[in-house]
Amino acid sequence: MQIKNIILAICLMNVVSCKKVDIDVFAVNKTSLLSPLQQHGADELIQSGPNGSRTISTRIHRITNTGDGWIIGVRKYMRSHFIQTEQGFVEKITLYFPNRVKPNGVYNIEGNNSNISVAYSRISPSFVKGCAAEAAFGNVNIEWISDKIFVVNIKAAFDMKYGLFCDPIVINETYSGSIMAFDELTPWLGRIQNLGTFDELHDELSR
């Protein structure tokens, strides 16, 4: 009887909870952000459509090829299985360097530093809704392993907003990625597409 109970407990542990994380990390140059967080005004907070506050956490990561800067993007899709149900959450981090120079070394995140901005979002794909913030302080360290492959460490604090239950968050994470061409980007990574409904917005939240 005791052996059966042990086996049952192990099975329950495996069935009740399981988590999978898929991560994409990339860099792209000659770009800019289409709608940085600081451009979203108070009037959007009262809107409920695809251009309202509900989707700010998604829109701030859109990338356009009309600029001269560099963007490093981190895109995570997390799947949690709990008692035969699945929940998905998306985390997006977008580092924007407006200068033409390839980003390298340490960048301090400060209010008066125009050489870098770091945006973070945590989003529920089911409801196309989430929290968003720009880093208040911290630093980013970029090291190039080769001409195309890099390692980036992000230490930053975010005062989350634009949604319910948006608590401040601090991250200290290291990722490895590679340079991509703008034409290789997908809506999931940040490429712009015509988005007029919540159904179309799911493309940006589907890996």
C-alpha angles and dihedrals in degrees: 000000000000092000091051091051091051092050091048091051091052091049092049091051090054095045100042099054135019129153131196125184125195116192132192120187123183146155126215130179137207088044144113138191116272096211115009117199094252090061094065111097134204092262090070092060091073096048121097101189129090090284095052135090092281090075103033088101088061101038097054090071097057115122129210128192094221097095139072099230138097129250128197114194133194116192122184129184112192122192120194119190115201122174095334094316127106129215124187130203129182126208120191128185120184123187115195123196109183096195124091092233115103106255113250137157129007124342120188115217108224136148093252098042108108093177095080143021126184122201124190132190137177111197139181107221091200092062100024087230136116153128127290140183144159116238112267096197142341135089143269125214120197124189124181115219092185138345090288108019122077143170120219128191116198121196109173145140122223130194097212122215144146095082148041121291092014103159123180113268136199121202131192107177138148125210138177122217146148141233117271132189115248090243089060093061120107129202087260090060094042111274113149121250134166104277118180104146138041089248091060091048089063087074088069090052098044117088 
